[in-house]
Amino acid sequence: MKKETPSLCVHSAKEFEKQGKTITKLAKKLGLIAITNRLALFIDGKPCRRWWFANKKNGILLSVEYGLIDKEAINFLTNEIRD
């Protein structure tokens, strides 16, 4: 039996914009620069984008090389390890 995996991307344009604003605010609060590719990637037919984070003071990249998609970025900024 195939196990249904939860989607990593949002289901609506409104949610997509809301997540982007949330990620930017969280990064700013932590003293980080949020960098996005500003393009929508479509994974499972849903829009996603990649995020990278850099230290605001020295500009050193803190996140992984390939970038984090929206939900992973929120988990990274809030130190939560979950779906």
Sequence and secondary structure as in RCSB ss.txt:
>XXXX:A:sequence
MKKETPSLCVHSAKEFEKQGKTITKLAKKLGLIAITNRLALFIDGKPCRRWWFANKKNGILLSVEYGLIDKEAIN
FLTNEIRD
>XXXX:A:secstr
       SS SSHHHHHHHHHHHHHHHHHTTEEEEE  S EEETTEEE EEEEEETTT  B S TT EEHHHHHH
HHHT    
